[in-house]
């Protein structure tokens, strides 16, 4: 069998951690090969070795049958290997073409020939059905289009092998379908794709083979046609996983959160929330569905005190909390699992123990006369670490050393343990594996069943439909529709999120 890329017995170590332990991955020409594993299993590390960002301690990489020493991404590009990163590497004020040619600018008599480059980029876009406007500025195009620009960047540099790192994390269902069509068009042309994803449904739909790694070790490579979602999940986490979100019907009681005619501007003074109205009652989970950039982040920041609102009211149990400080908001009975766990959820240079009391460190028993009681802090931290299955060497380990899934479990433990009246969960499972997702969904439902109000913001429509009792659809800064999960589907929600009226979106 001829392979375009072979990674043979790759070993990559970091201080105190073996990230890849003799992993082998072999990619055939023209195939979409999925790479699956839990958070912290070593997927991205393995691909960063292939792309030249890390040097392996042991093992061999072969490209088209010949051994290759990939010392940096430029060498990877020369060998025809390109990477579409999860977090886009684009310059927002630049045009699509300027971004694509950056570092590989075509020149005529020593000057950059932008017109020629635009024609080349447009021709490349048309050839693969990417539908990108070569002259548009990055800041003016959607997230889905920005991802296509990243794909074009790799194709412009002659990539024959493309690595996609969690490519569907921020896309709508329609954009995901279109991306899959693009990936199929690429392989029809003879390109080969390695797809890193947690979404088992997507693997089943588009991949030919799947390599599973667990705790840094290669577990198996399977033909997707011969396996199932359940088998892949158990290979990945090493146990059976339930995909059914089990919950009884909700029994909503009094209103906990009221948002009335709320207007919020972003840091650029652009109005992002435009007269938002929303209610969440005790004993229910309200999911907010919407394409990223329609005011969800600003809504959450206004409720939690991270952003000032221009007008309107936010009330918790009929008490006004509009424009209070984050600490006062927290003390009024709100817990917040933030969308960006690194920016708002954790102090990465603090220990996990210190992070577990960020909301309560100034209270007894964690401090007395403004002096921290380390014994009580770490006693509490150890109890939460055990209860929430946070996998860490110890409570004294820095938060930055934990995988994304374990960082998220730590935040959820801290926020849920305070038993807030309203728990705001923004993108609580983003980038997490099925085992961690299952755990987090159970915790949100447990809080609901204790009579707490839960506000869930997610771009994952599966999650919104499975976990919510009621769904509010946000478009252009407003709550444009409210639907029951059992009376709608992904297609209708996708249309509502794109601005269609409810009767047009399916007449349900």
C-alpha positions as CSV (number, residue, x, y, z in Angstrom):
1,X,0.0,0.0,0.0
2,X,1.3,3.4,-1.0
3,X,0.7,6.2,1.5
4,X,1.1,9.9,1.0
5,X,2.0,10.4,4.7
6,X,3.2,7.9,7.2
7,X,3.9,8.8,10.9
8,X,5.6,5.7,12.3
9,X,6.0,5.2,16.1
10,X,6.0,8.9,16.9
11,X,7.0,9.7,20.5
12,X,6.7,13.3,21.8
13,X,7.5,14.3,25.3
14,X,7.0,17.4,27.4
15,X,8.4,17.9,30.9
16,X,6.7,15.2,33.0
17,X,4.3,14.2,30.2
18,X,4.4,11.7,27.3
19,X,2.0,13.4,24.8
20,X,2.5,10.8,22.0
21,X,3.6,7.3,22.9
22,X,4.7,5.4,19.8
23,X,1.7,6.5,17.7
24,X,1.4,5.4,14.0
25,X,-0.9,7.1,11.4
26,X,-0.9,6.3,7.7
27,X,-2.7,8.4,5.2
28,X,-3.8,7.1,1.8
29,X,-4.0,9.4,-1.3
30,X,-7.5,10.8,-1.8
31,X,-8.9,9.8,1.6
32,X,-10.4,11.7,4.5
33,X,-8.8,10.1,7.6
34,X,-10.2,11.1,11.0
35,X,-8.1,11.4,14.1
36,X,-10.1,10.9,17.2
37,X,-9.3,11.1,20.9
38,X,-10.3,12.6,24.3
39,X,-9.1,16.0,25.4
40,X,-5.5,15.8,26.2
41,X,-5.1,12.5,24.2
42,X,-2.4,14.0,22.0
43,X,-4.2,14.6,18.7
44,X,-3.1,18.2,18.2
45,X,0.4,17.4,19.4
46,X,0.7,14.6,16.7
47,X,-0.5,17.0,14.0
48,X,1.8,19.8,15.2
49,X,4.7,17.2,14.8
50,X,3.6,16.6,11.2
51,X,3.3,20.3,10.5
52,X,6.8,21.0,11.9
53,X,5.8,22.9,15.0
54,X,7.2,20.2,17.3
55,X,10.2,17.9,16.9
56,X,9.5,14.3,18.0
57,X,11.9,12.5,20.3
58,X,11.5,9.2,18.3
59,X,9.8,7.9,15.2
60,X,9.9,8.6,11.5
61,X,7.8,10.6,9.1
62,X,7.6,9.5,5.5
63,X,6.1,11.7,2.7
64,X,5.3,9.8,-0.6
65,X,7.5,6.9,0.6
66,X,10.6,9.0,1.5
67,X,11.8,9.9,4.9
68,X,11.2,13.6,5.8
69,X,12.7,15.8,8.5
70,X,10.0,18.5,9.0
71,X,11.8,21.1,11.1
72,X,9.3,23.9,10.7
73,X,6.0,24.8,8.9
74,X,7.8,26.1,5.8
75,X,9.3,22.7,5.3
76,X,5.8,21.2,5.7
77,X,4.5,23.6,3.0
78,X,7.3,22.7,0.7
79,X,6.4,19.0,1.1
80,X,2.8,19.8,0.3
81,X,1.4,19.7,3.8
82,X,-1.0,22.5,4.9
83,X,-2.9,23.0,8.2
84,X,-6.3,24.7,8.7
85,X,-6.1,25.8,12.3
86,X,-9.0,25.8,14.8
87,X,-8.3,29.4,15.6
88,X,-8.0,31.3,12.3
89,X,-4.7,33.0,11.6
90,X,-6.1,36.0,9.6
91,X,-5.4,39.7,9.5
92,X,-8.9,41.3,9.8
93,X,-8.3,44.7,8.1
94,X,-6.7,42.9,5.1
95,X,-8.6,41.5,2.1
96,X,-9.0,37.8,1.4
97,X,-6.2,38.0,-1.3
98,X,-3.8,39.9,0.9
99,X,-4.2,37.3,3.6
100,X,-3.7,34.4,1.2
101,X,-0.5,35.7,-0.4
102,X,1.0,36.9,2.9
103,X,4.6,35.5,2.9
104,X,4.3,34.3,-0.8
105,X,3.5,37.5,-2.6
106,X,3.8,37.4,-6.4
107,X,5.8,40.3,-7.8
108,X,6.2,41.9,-11.1
109,X,9.4,44.0,-11.5
110,X,9.9,44.0,-7.7
111,X,6.3,45.2,-6.9
112,X,3.5,43.0,-5.5
113,X,1.1,42.3,-8.3
114,X,-2.2,42.3,-6.4
115,X,-4.4,42.2,-9.5
116,X,-2.7,39.0,-10.7
117,X,-3.0,37.5,-7.2
118,X,-6.7,38.3,-7.0
119,X,-7.3,36.5,-10.3
120,X,-5.4,33.4,-9.1
121,X,-7.2,33.3,-5.8
122,X,-10.6,33.8,-7.5
123,X,-9.8,31.0,-9.9
124,X,-8.8,28.7,-7.1
125,X,-11.9,29.5,-5.2
126,X,-14.1,28.8,-8.2
127,X,-12.3,25.5,-8.9
128,X,-13.1,24.1,-5.5
129,X,-16.5,25.6,-5.1
130,X,-15.4,27.8,-2.2
131,X,-17.5,30.9,-3.3
132,X,-15.1,33.3,-1.7
133,X,-14.9,36.9,-2.9
134,X,-11.1,37.5,-3.3
135,X,-11.5,41.3,-2.8
136,X,-13.6,41.2,0.4
137,X,-12.1,42.3,3.8
138,X,-11.8,39.6,6.4
139,X,-13.7,41.7,9.0
140,X,-16.7,41.9,6.7
141,X,-17.2,38.2,6.0
142,X,-18.7,35.4,8.1
143,X,-16.8,32.9,10.3
144,X,-17.6,30.1,7.7
145,X,-16.2,32.2,4.9
146,X,-13.1,33.0,7.0
147,X,-12.5,29.3,7.3
148,X,-12.7,28.9,3.5
149,X,-10.0,31.6,3.3
150,X,-7.8,29.4,5.6
151,X,-8.4,26.5,3.2
152,X,-7.5,28.7,0.2
153,X,-4.3,29.7,2.0
154,X,-3.1,26.1,2.1
155,X,-4.2,25.4,-1.5
156,X,-2.5,28.6,-2.8
157,X,0.8,27.2,-1.4
158,X,0.3,23.9,-3.2
159,X,-0.9,21.7,-0.4
160,X,-1.7,18.1,-1.3
161,X,-2.3,17.0,2.3
162,X,-4.6,19.2,4.4
163,X,-4.9,18.9,8.2
164,X,-8.3,20.2,9.5
165,X,-8.2,20.9,13.3
166,X,-11.8,20.9,14.7
167,X,-13.1,22.7,11.6
168,X,-16.8,22.7,12.5
169,X,-16.6,24.1,16.0
170,X,-18.1,27.5,15.1
171,X,-20.2,26.7,12.0
172,X,-23.9,26.6,11.5
173,X,-25.5,23.3,10.3
174,X,-25.7,24.6,6.7
175,X,-22.0,25.7,6.8
176,X,-21.0,22.3,8.1
177,X,-22.8,20.6,5.1
178,X,-21.1,23.0,2.7
179,X,-17.7,22.3,4.3
180,X,-18.2,18.6,3.9
181,X,-19.0,19.1,0.2
182,X,-15.8,21.2,-0.1
183,X,-13.8,18.4,1.6
184,X,-15.2,15.8,-0.8
185,X,-14.4,18.1,-3.8
186,X,-10.8,18.3,-2.5
187,X,-10.4,14.5,-2.3
188,X,-12.0,14.1,-5.7
189,X,-9.1,16.2,-7.0
190,X,-6.7,13.8,-5.4
191,X,-6.0,15.8,-2.2
192,X,-5.7,13.9,1.1
193,X,-7.2,15.1,4.4
194,X,-6.6,14.4,8.1
195,X,-9.6,15.5,10.1
196,X,-9.3,16.2,13.9
197,X,-12.8,16.2,15.4
198,X,-14.7,15.2,18.5
199,X,-18.0,14.9,16.5
200,X,-18.6,11.2,15.9
201,X,-21.5,11.9,13.6
202,X,-19.2,13.8,11.2
203,X,-16.6,11.0,11.2
204,X,-19.3,8.5,10.3
205,X,-20.6,10.8,7.5
206,X,-17.4,11.8,5.8
207,X,-14.3,9.7,6.8
208,X,-13.1,6.5,5.3
209,X,-10.8,5.5,8.1
210,X,-10.3,6.6,11.7
211,X,-7.3,6.4,14.0
212,X,-8.1,6.5,17.7
213,X,-5.6,7.6,20.3
214,X,-6.2,7.4,24.1
215,X,-3.9,8.9,26.7
216,X,-1.2,9.4,24.0
217,X,-1.2,5.9,22.7
218,X,-2.6,4.6,19.4
219,X,-5.5,2.3,20.1
220,X,-6.7,1.3,16.7
221,X,-7.3,2.4,13.1
222,X,-10.7,1.3,11.8
223,X,-12.7,1.4,8.6
224,X,-15.5,3.7,9.3
225,X,-18.0,1.6,7.3
226,X,-17.3,-1.3,9.6
227,X,-17.9,0.5,12.9
228,X,-20.5,2.6,14.7
229,X,-20.7,5.8,16.8
230,X,-21.0,3.7,20.0
231,X,-17.9,1.6,19.1
232,X,-15.8,4.7,18.3
233,X,-16.9,6.4,21.5
234,X,-15.9,3.4,23.7
235,X,-12.6,3.1,21.8
236,X,-11.9,6.8,22.5
237,X,-12.8,6.9,26.2
238,X,-12.2,3.2,27.2
239,X,-15.8,2.7,28.5
240,X,-19.4,2.7,27.3
241,X,-20.8,6.2,26.7
242,X,-24.5,7.2,26.8
243,X,-25.6,9.5,23.9
244,X,-29.1,9.9,25.3
245,X,-29.5,12.9,27.5
246,X,-31.8,11.5,30.2
247,X,-34.1,14.1,31.8
248,X,-37.7,14.2,32.9
249,X,-40.0,17.0,31.7
250,X,-39.2,20.3,33.4
251,X,-41.4,21.8,36.0
252,X,-40.7,25.6,35.8
253,X,-41.6,27.7,38.8
254,X,-41.1,31.4,39.5
255,X,-39.1,33.7,37.1
256,X,-35.5,34.0,38.2
257,X,-33.9,36.1,35.3
258,X,-35.7,38.9,33.5
259,X,-34.0,40.7,30.7
260,X,-36.0,43.7,29.4
261,X,-35.3,45.8,26.3
262,X,-31.5,45.4,26.8
263,X,-29.1,47.3,24.6
264,X,-25.4,46.5,24.8
265,X,-22.5,47.8,22.7
266,X,-19.2,46.0,22.1
267,X,-15.7,47.3,22.7
268,X,-15.9,49.1,19.3
269,X,-19.1,50.9,20.4
270,X,-21.1,48.9,17.9
271,X,-24.6,48.0,19.1
272,X,-24.7,44.2,19.4
273,X,-27.7,43.6,21.7
274,X,-30.6,45.6,20.3
275,X,-33.6,45.5,22.7
276,X,-33.3,41.9,23.9
277,X,-36.1,40.4,26.0
278,X,-35.6,37.0,27.8
279,X,-36.9,35.2,30.8
280,X,-35.6,32.1,32.6
281,X,-37.6,30.4,35.4
282,X,-36.5,28.2,38.3
283,X,-36.4,24.5,37.3
284,X,-35.8,25.0,33.5
285,X,-33.0,25.2,31.1
286,X,-33.4,27.9,28.4
287,X,-31.0,27.4,25.5
288,X,-30.0,30.4,23.3
289,X,-29.3,29.3,19.7
290,X,-27.6,31.6,17.3
291,X,-24.7,32.0,14.8
292,X,-21.6,33.4,16.6
293,X,-21.6,37.2,16.5
294,X,-25.3,37.9,16.9
295,X,-24.9,39.4,20.4
296,X,-24.7,36.3,22.6
297,X,-21.3,37.2,24.1
298,X,-22.4,40.8,24.8
299,X,-25.7,39.5,26.4
300,X,-23.8,37.2,28.8
301,X,-21.1,39.9,29.6
302,X,-23.9,42.4,30.4
303,X,-25.7,39.9,32.7
304,X,-22.5,38.9,34.5
305,X,-21.2,42.5,35.0
306,X,-18.3,42.2,32.5
307,X,-19.8,44.7,30.1
308,X,-21.9,47.8,30.8
309,X,-25.3,48.0,29.1
310,X,-26.6,51.1,27.4
311,X,-30.2,50.8,28.4
312,X,-32.8,48.2,29.5
313,X,-33.0,46.2,32.7
314,X,-31.6,42.9,34.1
315,X,-33.4,41.5,37.1
316,X,-32.6,38.4,39.2
317,X,-35.6,37.4,41.5
318,X,-37.0,40.9,40.8
319,X,-33.8,42.6,42.1
320,X,-32.1,45.0,39.7
321,X,-28.6,43.9,38.9
322,X,-28.0,46.1,35.7
323,X,-24.4,47.4,35.6
324,X,-23.4,46.0,38.9
325,X,-19.8,44.9,39.4
326,X,-19.0,41.2,38.7
327,X,-18.6,40.5,42.4
328,X,-21.9,42.0,43.2
329,X,-23.5,40.0,40.4
330,X,-21.9,36.8,41.7
331,X,-23.2,37.6,45.2
332,X,-26.7,38.2,43.9
333,X,-26.9,34.5,43.1
334,X,-25.4,34.0,39.6
335,X,-22.9,31.3,38.6
336,X,-21.0,31.8,35.3
337,X,-19.3,29.1,33.2
338,X,-17.7,31.5,30.7
339,X,-17.3,31.0,27.0
340,X,-13.6,31.7,27.1
341,X,-12.3,29.6,30.0
342,X,-8.7,31.1,29.7
343,X,-9.8,34.7,29.6
344,X,-12.6,34.7,32.1
345,X,-12.7,31.3,33.8
346,X,-9.3,30.7,35.3
347,X,-6.1,32.4,36.3
348,X,-3.8,30.1,34.5
349,X,-0.7,30.8,36.6
350,X,-2.6,30.0,39.8
351,X,-2.9,26.5,41.1
352,X,-6.1,24.5,40.6
353,X,-6.7,24.9,44.4
354,X,-6.5,28.7,44.2
355,X,-8.8,28.7,41.1
356,X,-11.4,26.7,43.0
357,X,-12.0,29.6,45.4
358,X,-11.8,32.6,43.0
359,X,-15.4,33.6,43.9
360,X,-15.2,32.9,47.6
361,X,-11.6,33.4,48.8
362,X,-12.5,36.6,50.7
363,X,-15.1,34.8,52.8
364,X,-14.8,32.4,55.8
365,X,-13.4,29.8,56.1
366,X,-11.0,30.6,53.3
367,X,-9.8,33.9,54.8
368,X,-9.8,35.6,58.2
369,X,-8.7,39.2,58.8
370,X,-7.8,39.3,55.1
371,X,-5.3,36.5,55.4
372,X,-5.9,33.4,53.3
373,X,-6.4,30.1,55.0
374,X,-4.5,27.7,52.7
375,X,-5.5,24.6,54.6
376,X,-9.2,25.3,54.1
377,X,-8.7,26.3,50.5
378,X,-6.9,23.1,49.5
379,X,-9.3,21.0,51.6
380,X,-12.2,22.4,49.6
381,X,-10.3,22.1,46.3
382,X,-9.5,18.4,46.9
383,X,-13.1,17.7,47.7
384,X,-14.2,19.4,44.4
385,X,-11.4,17.7,42.4
386,X,-12.7,14.3,43.6
387,X,-16.4,15.1,43.1
388,X,-16.0,16.5,39.6
389,X,-13.3,14.0,38.4
390,X,-10.8,16.7,37.6
391,X,-7.7,14.8,36.4
392,X,-4.7,16.7,37.9
393,X,-1.5,15.5,39.5
394,X,-2.5,17.5,42.6
395,X,-4.5,20.6,43.8
396,X,-1.1,22.4,43.7
397,X,-0.7,21.9,39.9
398,X,-1.0,25.1,37.9
399,X,-4.3,25.5,35.9
400,X,-2.3,26.0,32.7
401,X,-1.0,22.4,32.9
402,X,-4.4,20.8,32.7
403,X,-6.2,19.7,29.5
404,X,-9.2,21.8,28.3
405,X,-11.7,19.2,29.6
406,X,-10.2,19.2,33.0
407,X,-10.0,22.9,33.2
408,X,-13.7,23.0,32.3
409,X,-14.6,20.5,35.0
410,X,-12.8,22.6,37.6
411,X,-14.8,25.7,36.6
412,X,-18.1,23.8,36.7
413,X,-17.2,22.4,40.1
414,X,-16.5,25.9,41.4
415,X,-19.6,27.5,40.0
416,X,-22.1,24.7,40.7
417,X,-20.8,24.2,44.3
418,X,-21.9,27.7,45.3
419,X,-25.5,26.6,44.4
420,X,-26.4,29.8,42.5
421,X,-30.1,30.6,41.7
422,X,-29.1,31.2,38.1
423,X,-26.3,29.2,36.4
424,X,-25.1,30.7,33.1
425,X,-23.3,28.1,30.9
426,X,-21.7,29.7,27.8
427,X,-20.3,27.1,25.4
428,X,-19.8,24.7,28.3
429,X,-18.7,21.7,26.1
430,X,-16.8,23.5,23.3
431,X,-13.9,21.4,22.1
432,X,-14.6,18.6,24.7
433,X,-14.8,14.9,24.1
434,X,-17.9,12.8,24.5
435,X,-17.0,11.6,28.0
436,X,-16.6,15.2,29.3
437,X,-19.8,16.3,27.4
438,X,-21.8,13.5,29.0
439,X,-20.6,14.6,32.5
440,X,-21.4,18.3,32.0
441,X,-24.9,17.7,30.6
442,X,-25.7,15.6,33.6
443,X,-24.6,18.4,35.9
444,X,-26.7,21.0,34.2
445,X,-29.8,18.8,34.4
446,X,-29.1,18.1,38.1
447,X,-29.0,21.8,38.8
448,X,-32.3,22.2,36.9
449,X,-33.9,19.4,38.9
450,X,-32.8,21.1,42.2
451,X,-35.0,24.0,41.1
452,X,-32.2,26.2,39.8
453,X,-32.6,28.3,36.6
454,X,-30.1,27.5,33.8
455,X,-29.2,29.7,30.8
456,X,-27.3,27.7,28.2
457,X,-25.6,29.4,25.3
458,X,-24.2,27.1,22.7
459,X,-23.4,26.9,19.0
460,X,-23.9,23.1,19.0
461,X,-27.4,22.6,17.9
462,X,-27.4,19.0,19.1
463,X,-26.6,20.3,22.6
464,X,-29.3,23.0,22.4
465,X,-31.9,20.5,21.3
466,X,-30.9,17.7,23.8
467,X,-30.4,19.7,26.9
468,X,-32.8,22.7,26.7
469,X,-36.5,22.8,27.9
470,X,-37.1,25.9,25.9
471,X,-35.0,27.5,23.0
472,X,-34.6,31.2,22.3
473,X,-33.2,32.0,18.9
474,X,-30.9,35.1,18.8
475,X,-30.5,37.0,15.5
476,X,-29.0,40.5,15.0
477,X,-29.1,41.2,18.7
478,X,-32.7,40.2,19.4
479,X,-34.7,37.2,20.6
480,X,-36.5,36.5,17.3
481,X,-38.2,33.2,18.2
482,X,-38.9,30.8,21.0
483,X,-39.5,27.1,20.3
484,X,-39.8,23.9,22.2
485,X,-37.1,21.3,21.4
486,X,-39.6,18.6,20.6
487,X,-41.4,20.8,18.1
488,X,-38.4,21.8,16.0
489,X,-35.2,20.4,14.4
490,X,-31.7,21.4,13.4
491,X,-32.8,22.6,9.9
492,X,-35.6,24.9,11.3
493,X,-33.2,26.3,14.0
494,X,-30.5,26.9,11.4
495,X,-33.0,28.9,9.2
496,X,-34.2,30.9,12.2
497,X,-30.6,31.6,13.2
498,X,-30.0,32.9,9.7
499,X,-32.9,35.4,10.0
500,X,-35.8,33.5,8.5
501,X,-39.2,34.1,10.1
502,X,-40.7,31.2,12.0
503,X,-43.6,30.5,9.5
504,X,-41.1,30.5,6.6
505,X,-38.7,28.3,8.5
506,X,-41.0,25.3,8.5
507,X,-44.3,26.5,9.7
508,X,-44.2,24.5,12.9
